[in-house]
Structures are given as structure tokens and as C-alpha cells.
Amino acid sequence: MRMTFRWYGEGNDSVTLEQIKQIPGVEGLVWALHDLPAGVVWPVEKIQEIKDQADKYGFHLDVVESVNVHEDIKLGLPSRDQYIENYKETIKNLAKFDVKVICYNFMPIFDWTRTDLFKEMEDGSTALFYEKAKVDSMNPQDLIKQTTSSGFTMPGWEPERLAGIEKSFEAYKGMSEDQLWDNLQYFLEQILPICEQHDIKMAIHPDDPPWSVFGLPRIITSEKNVERLLSLSDSPSHNITLCSGSLGANPKNDIPKIIRRFHDRIPFAHIRNVKIYENGDFIESSHRTQDGSVDIADVVKAYHENGFTGYARPDHGRHIWNEECRPGYGLYDRALGIMHLWGLWDAYENVKKGGDSHAINS
């Protein structure tokens, strides 16, 4: 397991590279050019700027998250071909900097949905929260105002994407999941040969949450759909980013089972926990198993027993100790999460080597 930390760039993140450097075992940054809109070619010069910043602290830039897919590609419009060509050029430019994994998603309009960015928990910390009844009844515009009020740019909620929200909803009206699958397959058929040439793995992120929101189709939502996804191509460049929190928001998804079944197609892992309520609400808890609804101990065990050598990050965290930060992306709880994941990993390593085999339950 190769530990990474998502970073939004100088002037766009409350966490500094100096702070990340002090988290044990973190070797790389998960990054992107967040100031560029979906569909444009990422210039070599701007990629070089990020590399220069990372090099000062000895971090690699092996994992990019995300190279956003333009909405016209998801919609299957005639204009998609030009945007796909731009995507290919970006892949080639990233290859010049030894990028190994590109995380992306194929969610219509919204990359992720929450109703409260700072929901208070029993211990006084706050976290990202999803209230099912509110989403089922609220207007998308109200959700946009709420999500973009944090003071930080929010990935998946970029201004240029949201400016034409009414037209986007109209464009998706009547689109079936099968049509979205077809558009994903078309996209993959175009870009995977380029990825193979440059030894880059495309790793799609599951839908967050893993069900339809505002009537929009969602397709990367379950074990069955992961199987369908991976059957689209046997290319070594066609993979999945396994996010235990996104898929884990549906209690029917057995995350350790999915990992054990598809471990050889997971180059990048997001490991986090969510606490699910009976009414369908969920909140992003600490990484410990007993604090949420996902068996994080077994998640890490599933990776360990299959010799996982891919990249991982703690994904989201709570906001603790009065930290002012991007929602879900503070320093403290993600650093705690990393140490918990390392603790589990080290314990499984110890057992493998014949050490103390007491149960690992946390």
C-alpha cells in the first residue's frame, strides 16, 4: 500500500505541503489542475509548476484526481469527439511527468451530493452529511447555493459547470442508464489505447452517493455494476478507484467482498467510513470500524491479503479541533485516518510474519 494525500494546490488549500510531509508514510500527492475547466488540454507548463512544488518536499505526482470528463462526452453529443481528443492530449502531457493513475468519474452534472457540509456530531466535531428526505424534496439550485458557500472551490461544483445547470438538466431528461453506459464505453474505446501506450491506468470513481439524485442516471453503484464496468474492456488501463465511502453509503454493498473479487483492477483506493441511519441518511465518520457502518478493518485486511501495492488515501475526514478547512479535507482527521490505516496494515503484516494473532477489531 502506497499512501498519498489529496492536495488542492498553493493558495487553494488550508493544508500545506510542509504539514503533509510530517504525516508518517505519505509519499505522494493526489492532485489536479483545479483552475482549469473540464474539456481543455492541461498545459505542460502548468503541470510542471505542480511538480516543482511537490519536488521540494520529495512527493511524487503518480495519481491525478481528477481529469474531469466534459458533460458533452457523458451526454454523447457530436461535440464529444473534440473533447475526447483534448483528453487524449492531456493524457500524453501527464505521461511526460510519469503519472501512473488518472482517477475520473462519469456522474452527470454533480460529482457528489451532500446536504450539510458541517453537520455537528455527538463529540462536537463536524462532517459531511447527506439527508435523504431533503435531497428528495429540495431544488437543485438550493443545493448549489449550500454547497458552494464554504469559501473554497469545490471539485465537481465548479462555477463554469454550474452556470448552465438548467440546460444540463434539460439535456439529461429522459436519458437511461443504458445510454450512459454506452457513452462511457465510447469514451473508453477512444482513450484506452492512448493510456496503454503510456502505461497509465484509468480508474473510475464510483457514484457518490450510489443511487440516482434529482432523477439523473447513476451507473457505478454496486458490485453488479462494477462487474459490468470492468467487462467493458480487458485493457490493463481500464480499472476502478474503489471508494469504500461512496459505495459504502448503500448498506447492500459489501465493500471487503468487492475488494477481494476485483482487487487486481484497483490501482487506487479511497478508504473512509460512513455511518448510515435507518432513514437513509449518512454522515462521514472517523475511520474506525465501530464509528461507522463500513468494516474498515476488513477493508484493509482484504487489500493486505491480496498483496495490494497500489495507491491509497484516507479520502474525507471530519473537521476537528476547530480547524478551518475545505469541507471534508482538513489536515487533522485525515492524518489520524492515515495512522489508523497504517496501524491496521502493520498489524496484518505482523500476523503474516508469525507475530501476535489476537483479533484486529478496530
Sequence and secondary structure as in RCSB ss.txt:
>XXXX:A:sequence
MRMTFRWYGEGNDSVTLEQIKQIPGVEGLVWALHDLPAGVVWPVEKIQEIKDQADKYGFHLDVVESVNVHEDIKL
GLPSRDQYIENYKETIKNLAKFDVKVICYNFMPIFDWTRTDLFKEMEDGSTALFYEKAKVDSMNPQDLIKQTTSS
GFTMPGWEPERLAGIEKSFEAYKGMSEDQLWDNLQYFLEQILPICEQHDIKMAIHPDDPPWSVFGLPRIITSEKN
VERLLSLSDSPSHNITLCSGSLGANPKNDIPKIIRRFHDRIPFAHIRNVKIYENGDFIESSHRTQDGSVDIADVV
KAYHENGFTGYARPDHGRHIWNEECRPGYGLYDRALGIMHLWGLWDAYENVKKGGDSHAINS
>XXXX:A:secstr
 EEEEE   TTS SS HHHHHTSTTEEEEEE  TTS TTS   HHHHHHHHHHHHTTT EEEEEE     HHHHH
T TTHHHHHHHHHHHHHHHHTTT  EEEE   SS SB  SEEEEE TTS EEEEE HHHHHHS HHHHHHHHT S
SS  TT  HHHHTTHHHHHHHHTT  HHHHHHHHHHHHHHHHHHHHHTT EEEE   BSSS STT      SHHH
HHHHHHT   TTEEEEEEHHHHHTSTT  HHHHHHHHGGG SEEE    EE TTS EE   SSGGGSSS HHHHH
HHHHHTT  SEEE     B TT   STT  SHHHHHHHHHHHHHHHHHHHHHTT        
